Amino acid sequence: MDRNKVSELTGLLTRALYHRQALLEQPPRSAIRLFNGFYEGFPPLVVDLYARTLVVFTHKLDAADSLALAQMVQQHLLAQLDWIGCVLLKQRSSTHPDAKKGVVLYGAQPDTVVWENGVQYALALRLNQDAGFYLDTRGLRAWLKENASNQSVLNTFAYTGSLGVAALAGGASAVTQIDRSARFLEVARASLKLNALDETKMKTSAVDFFVAAGQMRRKRETYDIVIIDPPFFSLTPRGRVDQVKETTRLINKARPLVTDGGYLVVVNNALFLNGREFIGELEALTENGLLTIEHIIPVGEDVTGYAETVVNQPPVDSAPFNHPTKIVVIKVKHKARAADKANKEVK
């Protein structure tokens, strides 16, 4: 990087860090985004902090430029956060799996645990190309911990299971976590043990969502809270996930699994899906009175960037959401109950 670019980036990093000072704990054990380059002025770079581990993500750069950028970020941030124990570089545009999953540039091995809202979560920072613990769903974990007491919860597309663990930490009576990968679900089991939660209350199943949903419907299984947080796009022999074109279809697959009066939580992180289009699609589903949009859960400012640090806006307008990750809590009624209510109103 030339001198002017270095000076520009160090200024952006310093400003971003200043506005996140209140989130930096001592001892360091939380997970936060230190810099979101997409919004804060340097698109090839995202920097996250997991306890004492700095995770540097580079985008659309070759290996040499990625390394040079990460080393510059390391030098700058370690001068201000001298307690950092590890720096991990993930090159998202690399064709090499190990480079995508992360190479340690500094210090010991990456941290394996973070704390959030009084709950411990197991980390496997090199398990996949992302960090395995999504910062944009922090608010949803808080909502689940607050609202899942004595509730049965189904977490579909569970990945490493942090949403289900948050529900258990909030007193859920039972949590079922399904994901196609047993390796990812092992992380959920590790989180369960960290918190000394009752292992009999969590069931994990490595199964395709469409297979599981069909089996559950046939058995007439229902849950008080059902979470659908799918990947952006996935195609399996059993079904298709497309967060731009298939939201209604996914919801219709999941809604029979929700107990009458329960909640369906929908997460959509499609970057190019307009927020008003998405909420409009959901509102169309509420017209028969069986679904009611309860509220939107916002994404934290460390992820979105702060008013004083944001330079660029998302490629499409996310409003009424504050980020392309759109999280909606929907209340579900069944037809019989809705019909009973209508009859009472007539009488």
C-alpha positions as CSV (number, residue, x, y, z in Angstrom):
1,M,0.0,0.0,0.0
2,D,1.3,3.5,-0.8
3,R,1.9,6.0,2.0
4,N,-1.3,8.0,1.3
5,K,-3.5,4.8,1.5
6,V,-1.8,3.8,4.7
7,S,-2.5,7.2,6.2
8,E,-6.1,7.1,5.1
9,L,-6.8,3.7,6.5
10,T,-5.1,4.3,9.8
11,G,-7.2,7.3,10.2
12,L,-10.4,5.3,9.5
13,L,-9.3,2.5,11.9
14,T,-8.6,5.0,14.6
15,R,-11.9,6.7,14.2
16,A,-13.8,3.4,14.2
17,L,-12.0,2.2,17.3
18,Y,-12.7,5.4,19.1
19,H,-16.5,4.9,18.7
20,R,-16.3,1.3,20.0
21,Q,-14.3,2.0,23.2
22,A,-17.4,1.4,25.3
23,L,-17.6,-2.1,23.9
24,L,-14.1,-3.1,24.8
25,E,-14.1,-5.1,28.0
26,Q,-11.4,-5.8,30.5
27,P,-10.5,-8.6,30.6
28,P,-11.3,-9.0,26.9
29,R,-13.8,-11.7,26.4
30,S,-16.6,-10.4,24.2
31,A,-17.1,-10.4,20.4
32,I,-17.4,-7.1,18.5
33,R,-16.7,-5.7,15.0
34,L,-13.9,-3.2,15.2
35,F,-14.1,-2.0,11.6
36,N,-16.7,-2.6,8.8
37,G,-14.9,-1.5,5.7
38,F,-17.9,-1.8,3.5
39,Y,-19.5,1.1,5.3
40,E,-16.6,2.8,7.0
41,G,-14.5,3.7,4.0
42,F,-12.3,0.7,3.0
43,P,-14.4,-2.1,1.4
44,P,-11.7,-4.7,1.1
45,L,-11.4,-4.9,4.9
46,V,-13.4,-6.1,7.9
47,V,-11.9,-6.5,11.3
48,D,-13.5,-8.5,14.2
49,L,-12.4,-9.1,17.7
50,Y,-13.1,-12.3,19.5
51,A,-11.9,-12.1,23.1
52,R,-8.1,-11.5,22.5
53,T,-8.1,-12.7,18.9
54,L,-8.2,-10.2,16.0
55,V,-9.7,-11.6,12.9
56,V,-8.9,-9.8,9.7
57,F,-11.1,-10.5,6.7
58,T,-9.9,-9.3,3.2
59,H,-12.1,-9.2,0.1
60,K,-11.2,-9.0,-3.6
61,L,-7.5,-8.9,-3.0
62,D,-4.7,-11.3,-4.0
63,A,-2.6,-13.1,-1.5
64,A,0.3,-10.6,-1.4
65,D,-2.0,-7.5,-1.0
66,S,-4.1,-9.3,1.6
67,L,-1.0,-10.1,3.7
68,A,0.3,-6.6,3.4
69,L,-3.0,-5.1,4.4
70,A,-3.4,-7.5,7.4
71,Q,0.1,-6.7,8.6
72,M,-0.6,-3.0,8.5
73,V,-3.8,-3.5,10.4
74,Q,-2.0,-5.7,12.9
75,Q,0.7,-3.1,13.5
76,H,-1.7,-0.3,13.9
77,L,-4.2,-2.0,16.2
78,L,-1.6,-3.9,18.4
79,A,-0.1,-0.5,19.2
80,Q,-3.5,0.6,20.7
81,L,-4.7,-2.8,22.0
82,D,-1.5,-4.3,23.3
83,W,-3.4,-7.2,25.0
84,I,-4.3,-8.8,21.7
85,G,-2.9,-12.4,21.7
86,C,-3.6,-13.6,18.2
87,V,-4.1,-12.2,14.7
88,L,-5.9,-14.4,12.2
89,L,-6.1,-13.5,8.5
90,K,-9.0,-14.9,6.4
91,Q,-8.7,-14.2,2.7
92,R,-12.3,-14.5,1.4
93,S,-11.3,-14.3,-2.3
94,S,-8.6,-16.9,-2.1
95,T,-9.0,-20.2,-3.9
96,H,-7.1,-22.1,-1.2
97,P,-9.3,-23.5,1.6
98,D,-6.7,-22.9,4.3
99,A,-6.4,-19.2,3.4
100,K,-10.1,-18.8,3.5
101,K,-10.4,-20.5,6.9
102,G,-7.6,-18.5,8.4
103,V,-3.8,-18.3,8.8
104,V,-2.3,-17.1,12.1
105,L,-0.1,-14.1,11.5
106,Y,0.7,-13.3,15.1
107,G,0.7,-14.9,18.6
108,A,-0.7,-18.2,19.8
109,Q,-3.8,-20.1,18.7
110,P,-7.1,-18.3,18.3
111,D,-9.4,-18.0,21.3
112,T,-12.0,-20.7,21.7
113,V,-14.6,-19.0,23.9
114,V,-16.4,-15.6,24.0
115,W,-18.9,-14.2,26.5
116,E,-22.0,-12.3,25.4
117,N,-24.9,-11.1,27.6
118,G,-23.8,-13.5,30.4
119,V,-23.6,-16.5,28.1
120,Q,-20.4,-18.4,27.0
121,Y,-20.1,-19.5,23.4
122,A,-17.6,-21.9,22.0
123,L,-15.6,-20.7,19.0
124,A,-14.0,-22.5,16.1
125,L,-12.6,-19.6,14.3
126,R,-10.9,-21.7,11.6
127,L,-13.7,-24.2,11.0
128,N,-15.1,-22.3,8.1
129,Q,-14.4,-19.2,5.9
130,D,-16.5,-17.0,8.3
131,A,-15.9,-16.8,12.1
132,G,-18.7,-19.2,12.9
133,F,-20.3,-16.8,15.4
134,Y,-22.4,-14.1,13.7
135,L,-22.2,-10.6,15.3
136,D,-25.2,-9.3,13.4
137,T,-27.5,-11.7,15.3
138,R,-26.4,-10.5,18.7
139,G,-29.8,-8.8,19.2
140,L,-31.6,-12.0,18.4
141,R,-29.6,-13.9,20.9
142,A,-30.6,-11.3,23.5
143,W,-34.3,-11.6,22.5
144,L,-34.2,-15.4,22.8
145,K,-32.5,-15.3,26.2
146,E,-35.2,-12.9,27.4
147,N,-38.2,-14.6,25.8
148,A,-37.5,-18.3,25.6
149,S,-38.2,-19.2,29.3
150,N,-40.3,-22.5,29.4
151,Q,-40.6,-22.4,25.6
152,S,-39.8,-25.2,23.1
153,V,-37.5,-23.9,20.4
154,L,-36.6,-25.2,16.9
155,N,-33.5,-23.6,15.4
156,T,-33.3,-24.5,11.7
157,F,-30.1,-23.9,9.6
158,A,-28.5,-23.8,13.1
159,Y,-24.9,-23.7,12.0
160,T,-22.9,-23.6,15.2
161,G,-26.0,-23.2,17.3
162,S,-25.5,-19.9,19.1
163,L,-29.2,-19.0,18.8
164,G,-30.3,-22.3,20.4
165,V,-27.8,-21.9,23.2
166,A,-29.1,-18.4,23.9
167,A,-32.6,-19.8,24.2
168,L,-31.4,-22.5,26.6
169,A,-29.6,-20.0,28.7
170,G,-32.9,-18.1,28.9
171,G,-34.6,-21.1,30.3
172,A,-36.1,-22.8,27.3
173,S,-37.7,-26.1,28.1
174,A,-36.3,-27.9,25.0
175,V,-34.2,-26.8,22.0
176,T,-33.9,-28.7,18.8
177,Q,-31.0,-27.6,16.5
178,I,-30.9,-28.9,12.9
179,D,-28.1,-28.3,10.3
180,R,-26.8,-30.4,7.5
181,S,-23.3,-30.4,9.1
182,A,-22.6,-32.5,12.2
183,R,-19.2,-30.7,12.5
184,F,-20.9,-27.3,13.0
185,L,-23.4,-28.8,15.5
186,E,-20.5,-30.0,17.6
187,V,-19.7,-26.4,18.4
188,A,-23.2,-26.0,19.8
189,R,-22.6,-29.0,22.1
190,A,-19.4,-27.4,23.3
191,S,-21.3,-24.2,24.1
192,L,-23.8,-26.2,26.1
193,K,-21.1,-27.6,28.3
194,L,-19.4,-24.3,28.8
195,N,-22.6,-23.0,30.4
196,A,-23.3,-26.2,32.4
197,L,-26.7,-26.3,30.8
198,D,-28.9,-29.4,30.9
199,E,-27.7,-31.6,28.0
200,T,-31.0,-33.5,27.9
201,K,-32.8,-30.3,26.9
202,M,-30.9,-29.9,23.6
203,K,-31.3,-32.2,20.6
204,T,-29.0,-31.8,17.6
205,S,-29.7,-33.4,14.3
206,A,-27.5,-33.3,11.1
207,V,-30.3,-33.3,8.6
208,D,-31.5,-31.2,5.6
209,F,-34.1,-28.6,6.6
210,F,-36.6,-29.8,4.0
211,V,-36.3,-33.4,5.1
212,A,-36.7,-32.5,8.8
213,A,-39.6,-30.1,8.2
214,G,-41.5,-32.8,6.3
215,Q,-40.9,-35.4,9.0
216,M,-41.9,-33.0,11.7
217,R,-45.1,-32.0,9.9
218,R,-46.1,-35.6,9.4
219,K,-45.5,-36.2,13.1
220,R,-47.4,-33.0,13.9
221,E,-44.6,-31.7,16.0
222,T,-44.8,-28.0,17.0
223,Y,-42.6,-25.6,18.8
224,D,-43.3,-22.3,20.6
225,I,-40.4,-20.6,18.8
226,V,-39.2,-21.5,15.3
227,I,-36.1,-19.8,13.9
228,I,-35.3,-19.8,10.2
229,D,-31.8,-18.3,9.5
230,P,-30.8,-19.8,6.2
231,P,-27.7,-19.3,4.2
232,F,-27.9,-16.8,1.3
233,F,-28.3,-19.5,-1.3
234,S,-28.3,-23.3,-1.1
235,L,-29.4,-26.1,-3.4
236,T,-29.8,-29.6,-2.2
237,P,-31.6,-32.7,-3.7
238,R,-34.4,-32.0,-1.2
239,G,-34.9,-28.3,-1.7
240,R,-33.7,-24.8,-2.6
241,V,-32.8,-21.8,-0.4
242,D,-32.8,-18.4,-2.1
243,Q,-33.2,-15.5,0.3
244,V,-34.1,-13.1,-2.5
245,K,-36.7,-15.2,-4.3
246,E,-37.8,-18.0,-1.8
247,T,-38.6,-16.3,1.5
248,T,-42.4,-17.0,1.3
249,R,-41.8,-20.6,0.4
250,L,-39.4,-21.1,3.4
251,I,-41.9,-19.4,5.7
252,N,-44.7,-21.6,4.5
253,K,-42.5,-24.7,5.1
254,A,-41.8,-23.6,8.7
255,R,-45.1,-22.0,9.9
256,P,-46.9,-25.4,10.4
257,L,-44.2,-26.2,12.9
258,V,-45.1,-23.2,15.2
259,T,-47.4,-23.7,18.1
260,D,-50.7,-21.8,18.0
261,G,-49.8,-18.4,19.5
262,G,-46.1,-19.0,19.1
263,Y,-43.4,-17.1,17.2
264,L,-41.6,-17.5,13.9
265,V,-38.3,-15.7,13.7
266,V,-37.2,-14.9,10.2
267,V,-33.6,-13.8,9.4
268,N,-32.7,-12.7,5.9
269,N,-29.2,-11.4,5.1
270,A,-29.6,-10.9,1.3
271,L,-27.4,-7.8,0.6
272,F,-29.3,-6.8,-2.6
273,L,-32.8,-7.4,-1.2
274,N,-34.5,-4.0,-0.5
275,G,-35.8,-3.8,3.0
276,R,-39.2,-2.4,2.0
277,E,-39.6,-5.2,-0.6
278,F,-38.9,-7.8,2.1
279,I,-41.2,-6.3,4.7
280,G,-43.8,-6.0,2.0
281,E,-43.5,-9.7,1.2
282,L,-44.0,-10.5,4.9
283,E,-47.0,-8.1,5.2
284,A,-48.7,-9.9,2.3
285,L,-48.5,-13.1,4.3
286,T,-50.3,-11.4,7.2
287,E,-53.4,-10.4,5.3
288,N,-55.4,-13.4,6.4
289,G,-54.8,-12.6,10.0
290,L,-52.9,-15.8,10.8
291,L,-49.5,-14.1,10.9
292,T,-48.7,-10.8,12.7
293,I,-45.4,-8.9,12.5
294,E,-44.5,-8.3,16.1
295,H,-41.2,-6.3,15.8
296,I,-37.9,-5.9,14.0
297,I,-34.7,-6.7,15.8
298,P,-31.9,-4.2,14.9
299,V,-28.3,-5.0,14.3
300,G,-25.7,-3.5,16.6
301,E,-23.9,-0.3,15.7
302,D,-20.5,-1.9,15.7
303,V,-21.7,-4.0,12.8
304,T,-23.5,-1.3,11.0
305,G,-21.0,1.5,11.6
306,Y,-21.8,4.6,13.6
307,A,-23.2,7.9,12.3
308,E,-19.8,9.5,12.7
309,T,-17.9,6.6,10.9
310,V,-20.2,5.6,8.0
311,V,-18.9,6.7,4.6
312,N,-20.7,4.3,2.2
313,Q,-24.3,3.1,2.3
314,P,-25.5,-0.5,1.3
315,P,-26.1,-1.1,-2.4
316,V,-29.9,-1.1,-1.7
317,D,-31.9,0.7,0.9
318,S,-32.4,-1.6,4.0
319,A,-35.1,0.6,5.7
320,P,-37.1,-0.1,7.8
321,F,-34.2,-2.3,8.9
322,N,-30.9,-0.8,9.9
323,H,-28.7,-3.3,8.1
324,P,-29.0,-5.8,5.2
325,T,-29.4,-8.5,7.9
326,K,-33.1,-8.3,8.4
327,I,-34.5,-9.9,11.5
328,V,-38.3,-10.1,12.1
329,V,-40.4,-11.7,14.9
330,I,-43.8,-12.9,13.6
331,K,-46.6,-14.2,15.8
332,V,-48.4,-17.3,14.4
333,K,-52.1,-18.3,14.8
334,H,-53.7,-21.4,13.4
335,K,-56.9,-21.4,11.3
336,A,-59.1,-22.9,13.9
337,R,-58.3,-20.3,16.5
338,A,-58.6,-17.5,14.0
339,A,-62.1,-18.8,13.0
340,D,-63.2,-19.1,16.6
341,K,-62.2,-15.5,17.2
342,A,-64.1,-14.3,14.1
343,N,-67.2,-16.2,15.3
344,K,-67.1,-14.6,18.7
345,E,-66.8,-11.2,17.1
346,V,-69.9,-11.9,15.0
347,K,-71.9,-12.9,18.1
